[in-house]
Amino acid sequence: MKTHRHLWQRVVSPENLMAAAADAMRGKRGRGSAARFFSRWETEVWRLHEELVCGEYRPGAYTYFKIHEPKERMVAAAPFRDRVVHHALVRVLQPIFEPRFIEDSFACRPGKGTHAGMRRAAQFARRFPCALKCDIRRYFPSIDHDLLMAQIGRVVTDAAVLGLVGTILASHTDSKRRVYGETLFDGREVGCGLPIGNLTSQFFANIHLDAFDHFIKHELGVKGYVRYVDDFLIFGADRPTVRAWGESAREYLRGQHLEIHPDKYRLCHSAQGVDFCGFVVRSDGRIRIRRASVRRFEQKFRHRKWQWRRGECIAADVRATVQAWVGHAKHAQSWRLRREVLAA
C-alpha cells in the first residue's frame, strides 16, 4: 500500500487555505462568522497559515443545535475559521483516499449522492431477488478515534497532518464536555464520536467504513452491495446466503465498536420494494418516493404557504421549496403524486 508522507506544506500553504476559504464561504458570505471572516478574509487566511505553521492553531468551541428532519439529530457547527481548516485538510487528503474507495459508496463523494445511490440500488434490485437493509446504530457518535487514526495512518504518515487530524477529533470531545458535560451522547465519551455537520466528519466517516466496504465486496464476495453513510444494502440470490452475509457484516462491525440497529435490519424480497436514500426500488424497475419523505414535504409546503400568507416570506421562497422537491421527486415515477401533492 502506497503511503503519503510530505503533505503538511500542501495543507497549510496560503494558496490552499485561500481556496479552502472560498469553498467554505460558498453560499454563506452574508451570514454570521462567515461574513466577518469574508470582510477581512486575506488577513484571516494569513493568520491561520501562521498559526498552523507555528503549531499555535487551536480550534474554537462548537455550537450545538437540534434538527428534526429527516429525524432528530444533534448538529455541531464549528467556528467558520475552523471550517476553513477542515476544507484545507480535505482538499489535500480526498484525492489520496478517493481512488481507494469502492465505486458503490455514494455519500459525500464527487459525482455521487443520494440519487446515484438510489439508481445503483435499483440496478441491484432488478438483478437479485433478495435484499438485506441495514443501518448502523448511532454511527457518528460511535466512531472510535483510535481506530480511525490507525486507518488514516496506514495511508498518511506525515506526523504534522496526523496531528491536525487528532486536534480536529479532540476539539469535538472538548466542546461536548464544556457545553453539555459528559452526557451528550450515550456510551463511550472520551476518544469517541464525530460531530454531525463538519466536512471532515463526512470524509472521515467514509474512511472509517472503507475497510468494511472492501470486506463485504472482496472477502465475502458480495456483488450487490451499496452504501450511503451508515445505511447499506446487501443483495443476493437467496435468503440464507444474504442472511449469512448480514451476520458476517454484523460481526465485522462489532470489531469496530459499531452495531447494526436491531430495528433497522430487514431481509426482504426485491419485488416487495427496497427502501434506500428516500426512495423505494422494486425488481420490476418501479421507483417511488418513500411515503415519509412525501409527508415531510407536505408539512413543509403547508408551512411555507402559511408564512407567505402572513408576509413572512416571499413567493420566490415558496417556489424554491417546491422546485427543490420536484427536482428530487422526478427521479421516481411520480407525475401523478406531484400533481396531487401540489394541488392540495
C-alpha positions as CSV (number, residue, x, y, z in Angstrom):
1,M,0.0,0.0,0.0
2,K,1.4,3.4,-1.0
3,T,1.8,5.9,1.8
4,H,2.0,9.6,1.7
5,R,4.5,11.5,3.8
6,H,5.2,15.1,2.7
7,L,1.7,16.7,2.8
8,W,1.9,19.3,5.5
9,Q,3.2,22.1,3.4
10,R,0.4,21.5,0.9
11,V,-2.2,21.6,3.6
12,V,-1.0,24.9,5.2
13,S,0.1,26.7,2.1
14,P,-1.6,30.1,1.7
15,E,-2.9,29.1,-1.8
16,N,-4.6,26.0,-0.3
17,L,-6.0,27.9,2.6
18,M,-7.4,30.7,0.3
19,A,-9.0,28.0,-1.9
20,A,-10.4,26.4,1.2
21,A,-11.8,29.7,2.4
22,A,-13.5,30.2,-1.0
23,D,-15.0,26.7,-0.7
24,A,-16.2,27.2,2.8
25,M,-17.7,30.6,2.0
26,R,-19.8,29.4,-0.9
27,G,-23.3,30.5,-0.2
28,K,-22.5,31.8,3.3
29,R,-20.9,35.2,2.8
30,G,-23.7,37.2,4.2
31,R,-24.2,35.2,7.4
32,G,-22.6,35.5,10.9
33,S,-19.0,34.4,11.4
34,A,-18.6,33.8,7.6
35,A,-19.5,37.4,6.9
36,R,-17.0,38.6,9.5
37,F,-14.3,36.3,8.1
38,F,-15.0,37.4,4.5
39,S,-14.8,41.1,5.4
40,R,-11.1,40.6,6.1
41,W,-10.5,37.2,4.6
42,E,-6.9,37.6,3.3
43,T,-5.8,38.7,6.8
44,E,-7.7,35.8,8.4
45,V,-6.2,33.3,6.0
46,W,-2.7,34.5,6.7
47,R,-3.3,34.4,10.4
48,L,-4.5,30.8,10.1
49,H,-1.4,30.0,8.0
50,E,0.9,31.4,10.7
51,E,-0.9,29.6,13.5
52,L,-0.7,26.2,11.7
53,V,2.9,26.6,10.7
54,C,4.0,27.7,14.2
55,G,1.9,25.0,15.9
56,E,-0.3,27.5,17.6
57,Y,-3.6,26.7,15.9
58,R,-6.4,25.8,18.4
59,P,-10.0,25.1,17.3
60,G,-12.8,27.1,18.8
61,A,-15.9,25.8,20.6
62,Y,-18.7,24.2,18.6
63,T,-22.3,25.5,18.7
64,Y,-24.7,22.6,19.1
65,F,-28.3,22.6,18.0
66,K,-31.0,20.0,17.1
67,I,-32.6,19.4,13.7
68,H,-35.7,17.4,13.2
69,E,-35.7,16.4,9.5
70,P,-35.5,13.7,8.4
71,K,-35.0,12.6,12.0
72,E,-34.0,14.3,15.2
73,R,-30.2,14.8,15.4
74,M,-27.7,16.9,17.3
75,V,-25.7,19.0,14.8
76,A,-22.4,20.7,15.7
77,A,-21.4,23.9,13.9
78,A,-17.7,24.7,14.1
79,P,-16.5,28.4,14.0
80,F,-16.0,29.5,10.4
81,R,-12.2,29.8,10.6
82,D,-12.1,26.1,11.7
83,R,-14.3,25.2,8.8
84,V,-11.6,26.7,6.5
85,V,-9.0,24.4,8.1
86,H,-11.3,21.4,7.6
87,H,-11.7,22.3,3.9
88,A,-7.9,22.8,3.5
89,L,-7.3,19.3,5.0
90,V,-9.9,17.6,2.9
91,R,-8.6,19.3,-0.3
92,V,-5.3,17.5,0.2
93,L,-6.5,14.2,1.6
94,Q,-9.5,13.5,-0.5
95,P,-7.6,12.9,-3.8
96,I,-5.4,10.4,-1.9
97,F,-8.3,8.4,-0.4
98,E,-10.9,8.7,-3.2
99,P,-9.3,6.1,-5.5
100,R,-9.2,3.6,-2.6
101,F,-13.0,3.8,-2.0
102,I,-15.2,1.3,-3.7
103,E,-17.5,2.5,-6.5
104,D,-20.7,1.6,-4.6
105,S,-20.2,4.0,-1.7
106,F,-22.2,7.1,-2.5
107,A,-22.1,9.6,0.4
108,C,-20.2,12.9,0.3
109,R,-18.1,12.0,-2.7
110,P,-17.6,13.8,-6.0
111,G,-20.1,12.6,-8.7
112,K,-22.1,10.5,-6.2
113,G,-25.0,11.4,-3.9
114,T,-28.5,10.1,-3.0
115,H,-29.9,9.9,-6.5
116,A,-26.9,8.0,-7.9
117,G,-27.0,5.6,-4.9
118,M,-30.8,5.0,-5.5
119,R,-30.1,4.2,-9.2
120,R,-27.4,1.7,-8.2
121,A,-29.8,0.1,-5.7
122,A,-32.4,-0.1,-8.4
123,Q,-30.0,-1.9,-10.7
124,F,-29.3,-4.5,-8.0
125,A,-33.0,-4.9,-7.2
126,R,-33.6,-5.9,-10.8
127,R,-30.7,-8.4,-10.7
128,F,-31.1,-10.0,-7.3
129,P,-34.4,-11.3,-5.8
130,C,-33.3,-10.9,-2.1
131,A,-32.1,-7.8,-0.2
132,L,-31.0,-7.0,3.3
133,K,-31.3,-3.4,4.5
134,C,-29.1,-2.4,7.5
135,D,-28.5,0.8,9.4
136,I,-25.5,1.3,11.7
137,R,-26.8,2.5,15.1
138,R,-25.6,6.0,16.1
139,Y,-22.8,5.8,13.7
140,F,-21.2,9.2,14.0
141,P,-21.3,9.3,17.9
142,S,-19.8,5.7,17.9
143,I,-16.7,6.2,15.7
144,D,-13.6,5.2,17.7
145,H,-10.9,7.9,17.4
146,D,-8.0,5.4,17.8
147,L,-9.4,3.1,15.1
148,L,-9.9,6.0,12.8
149,M,-6.5,7.4,13.4
150,A,-5.0,4.0,12.7
151,Q,-6.9,3.7,9.4
152,I,-5.7,7.2,8.3
153,G,-2.2,6.5,9.5
154,R,-1.9,3.4,7.2
155,V,-2.1,5.8,4.3
156,V,-0.8,9.2,5.6
157,T,2.5,9.1,7.5
158,D,3.0,12.8,7.8
159,A,3.2,13.4,11.6
160,A,2.0,17.1,11.3
161,V,-1.0,16.2,9.2
162,L,-1.9,13.3,11.6
163,G,-1.5,15.8,14.5
164,L,-4.0,18.2,12.8
165,V,-6.5,15.3,12.4
166,G,-6.1,14.5,16.1
167,T,-6.7,18.1,17.0
168,I,-9.9,18.2,15.0
169,L,-11.1,15.0,16.6
170,A,-10.3,16.2,20.1
171,S,-12.0,19.5,19.6
172,H,-15.4,17.8,19.4
173,T,-14.8,15.9,22.7
174,D,-13.6,19.1,24.4
175,S,-16.6,21.1,23.2
176,K,-19.0,18.4,24.4
177,R,-17.6,18.5,27.9
178,R,-17.7,22.3,28.0
179,V,-21.3,22.6,26.7
180,Y,-23.1,19.5,27.9
181,G,-20.9,17.8,30.4
182,E,-20.3,14.1,29.6
183,T,-23.8,13.1,28.7
184,L,-24.4,14.5,25.2
185,F,-24.1,11.0,23.7
186,D,-24.6,7.6,25.3
187,G,-21.8,5.2,25.6
188,R,-18.1,5.9,25.4
189,E,-17.4,9.7,25.7
190,V,-13.7,10.0,25.6
191,G,-12.0,9.3,22.2
192,C,-15.2,8.6,20.5
193,G,-17.6,10.4,18.1
194,L,-17.6,12.7,15.1
195,P,-19.7,15.9,15.1
196,I,-22.5,15.8,12.5
197,G,-22.0,18.9,10.4
198,N,-18.3,19.0,9.7
199,L,-16.9,18.4,6.3
200,T,-14.1,16.4,7.9
201,S,-16.7,14.2,9.7
202,Q,-18.3,13.2,6.4
203,F,-14.9,12.5,4.9
204,F,-13.6,10.6,8.0
205,A,-16.9,8.6,8.1
206,N,-16.1,7.2,4.6
207,I,-12.6,6.4,5.6
208,H,-13.8,4.6,8.7
209,L,-16.1,2.3,6.7
210,D,-13.8,1.8,3.7
211,A,-12.3,-1.4,5.1
212,F,-15.8,-2.7,5.9
213,D,-16.8,-1.9,2.2
214,H,-13.8,-4.0,1.0
215,F,-14.6,-6.8,3.4
216,I,-18.2,-7.0,2.0
217,K,-17.2,-6.7,-1.6
218,H,-13.9,-8.7,-1.7
219,E,-13.7,-11.1,1.2
220,L,-17.4,-12.1,1.3
221,G,-17.6,-11.7,-2.5
222,V,-20.9,-9.8,-2.4
223,K,-21.6,-8.4,-5.9
224,G,-24.8,-6.5,-4.9
225,Y,-23.7,-4.1,-2.2
226,V,-24.4,-0.3,-1.9
227,R,-23.8,2.1,1.0
228,Y,-24.8,5.7,1.8
229,V,-23.2,6.9,5.0
230,D,-24.5,4.4,7.7
231,D,-27.2,2.8,5.6
232,F,-26.3,-0.2,3.4
233,L,-28.0,-2.9,1.3
234,I,-26.8,-6.4,0.6
235,F,-28.4,-8.2,-2.4
236,G,-28.2,-11.8,-3.2
237,A,-29.8,-14.8,-5.0
238,D,-31.4,-16.4,-1.9
239,R,-32.4,-15.5,1.7
240,P,-30.0,-18.0,3.5
241,T,-26.9,-16.6,1.7
242,V,-27.9,-13.0,2.2
243,R,-28.7,-13.7,5.9
244,A,-25.3,-15.3,6.4
245,W,-23.6,-12.2,4.7
246,G,-25.6,-10.0,7.1
247,E,-24.3,-11.9,10.1
248,S,-20.7,-11.6,8.9
249,A,-21.2,-7.9,8.4
250,R,-22.6,-7.6,12.0
251,E,-19.6,-9.4,13.4
252,Y,-17.1,-7.3,11.5
253,L,-18.8,-4.1,12.7
254,R,-18.7,-5.2,16.3
255,G,-14.9,-5.4,16.0
256,Q,-15.0,-1.7,15.0
257,H,-17.2,-0.9,18.1
258,L,-20.2,-0.4,15.8
259,E,-23.6,-2.0,15.9
260,I,-26.3,-2.6,13.4
261,H,-29.6,-1.2,14.6
262,P,-31.8,-4.2,15.6
263,D,-35.0,-2.4,14.4
264,K,-33.4,-1.5,11.0
265,Y,-32.2,-4.9,10.0
266,R,-34.7,-6.1,7.4
267,L,-34.5,-9.0,5.0
268,C,-37.0,-8.8,2.1
269,H,-37.7,-9.7,-1.5
270,S,-36.8,-7.1,-4.1
271,A,-40.2,-7.5,-5.6
272,Q,-41.7,-6.1,-2.3
273,G,-39.7,-2.9,-2.6
274,V,-36.3,-2.0,-1.1
275,D,-36.1,1.3,0.8
276,F,-32.9,3.4,0.2
277,C,-31.9,7.1,0.0
278,G,-35.5,8.3,0.3
279,F,-36.9,6.0,-2.4
280,V,-38.3,2.5,-2.7
281,V,-37.0,0.5,-5.6
282,R,-38.5,-2.7,-6.9
283,S,-37.4,-5.7,-9.0
284,D,-39.7,-4.7,-11.9
285,G,-38.0,-1.3,-12.3
286,R,-40.6,0.8,-10.5
287,I,-39.2,3.6,-8.3
288,R,-41.4,5.5,-5.8
289,I,-40.7,8.1,-3.2
290,R,-40.7,7.0,0.4
291,R,-44.0,7.9,1.9
292,A,-42.4,9.6,5.0
293,S,-40.5,11.9,2.6
294,V,-43.7,12.9,0.9
295,R,-45.3,13.7,4.3
296,R,-42.4,15.8,5.3
297,F,-42.6,17.8,2.1
298,E,-46.4,18.3,2.5
299,Q,-45.8,19.7,6.0
300,K,-43.1,22.0,4.8
301,F,-45.2,23.1,1.8
302,R,-48.1,24.0,4.1
303,H,-45.8,25.9,6.4
304,R,-44.3,27.8,3.6
305,K,-47.7,28.8,2.2
306,W,-48.8,29.9,5.7
307,Q,-45.6,32.0,6.0
308,W,-46.3,33.6,2.7
309,R,-49.9,34.5,3.6
310,R,-48.6,36.1,6.8
311,G,-46.0,38.1,4.9
312,E,-43.1,36.2,6.5
313,C,-41.6,35.1,3.2
314,I,-42.0,36.0,-0.5
315,A,-43.4,33.9,-3.4
316,A,-39.9,33.1,-4.6
317,D,-39.2,31.3,-1.3
318,V,-42.3,29.1,-1.8
319,R,-41.3,28.4,-5.4
320,A,-37.8,27.4,-4.3
321,T,-39.2,24.9,-1.8
322,V,-41.4,23.4,-4.5
323,Q,-38.7,23.3,-7.2
324,A,-36.3,21.6,-4.8
325,W,-38.8,18.8,-4.0
326,V,-40.0,18.4,-7.6
327,G,-36.3,18.0,-8.7
328,H,-36.0,15.2,-6.2
329,A,-39.3,13.6,-7.0
330,K,-38.6,13.5,-10.7
331,H,-36.1,10.7,-10.0
332,A,-39.1,8.4,-9.3
333,Q,-42.2,7.6,-11.3
334,S,-44.1,10.4,-9.5
335,W,-46.0,12.5,-12.0
336,R,-49.4,11.7,-10.5
337,L,-48.1,12.1,-7.0
338,R,-46.6,15.5,-7.7
339,R,-49.8,16.7,-9.2
340,E,-51.8,15.6,-6.2
341,V,-49.4,17.0,-3.6
342,L,-49.0,20.4,-5.3
343,A,-52.8,20.7,-5.9
344,A,-53.5,20.3,-2.1
